[in-house]
Amino acid sequence: MNKNSRNSITENREIMLLAEVDTHCCLCGRFLLDIKNGRTMKLYEIAHIYPLNPNQEQKKVLSNVPKPKNIDGYENLIPLCRDCHAREDFYTTVEDYMKLYGIKQKVMNQSKAMEEALKIPIEEEIENILKETANLKNEDFIELSLSPVALKQKINNDNIALQYKVKDMVVQYCLCIQGLFGRLEETHKVRFDTIAVEIRLCFIKFALQNFSQEEIFDNIVNWLKRKTCGQYNTSSYEIIVSFFIQNCEVFNEIAL
């Protein structure tokens, strides 16, 4: 019986694979790196999601699962801790396979969507808004007296955590951000409509990949971070994204 041979994996590819899983084993949650005496130690091995050379039992168990086109290709590779990799090499379950397969498909779709989103230009002046937002003080806050109704129409009721998170930020910061945009528009330093269109385009890129609303929110935050070199704290980005959800066609699924 001919066996497939394992292709060598470059260091850059290993780094990419580790980044996809946030340096944690997808099956047990263990951290895949350790530092001892100033040296980084690998606590992982690169595993094939569908076995490179499945035995007869594995072929039987995985007979009806979706299979990758290239068994030794990037789309079938994922880092696992050594214990989980050893178990998967000899005892593969449909549940573990589908979990790893689903994770890999999602991160590849996310990478593809982010790559497309990063092609969208963002007004340099958005940094003025982020800078002002990061410097807001308690005396700058003017809370909305009414609940932001638009959020209930945009964020699904089964995603209560995101609904409350965005609502709290809108209630606390909406009027402040409106004031910032107003002042900057008067001095021609920023155009609200232009930034709104850019964020809307970014939203569409991620929505087309069928991500959940929470995943889309996080992806837009990360997109803004990467477009502005991550100079500000995460909450500043979340405030801006929440503002655009409330005031623009972001999360407006009907518009798709």
Secondary structure by P-SEA (a helix, b strand, c coil): cbbbbbccccaaaaaaaaaaacccccccccccccccccbbbbcccccccccccccaaaaaaaccccccccccccccbbbbcaaaaaaaaccccaaaaaaaaaaaaaaaaaaaaaaaaaacccccaaaaaaaaaaacccccbbbbcccaaaaaacccccaaaaaaaaaaaaaccaaaaaaaaaaaaaaccccaaaaaaaaaaaaaaaaaacccaaaaaaaaaaaaaaaacccccaaaaaaaaaaaaacccccccccc
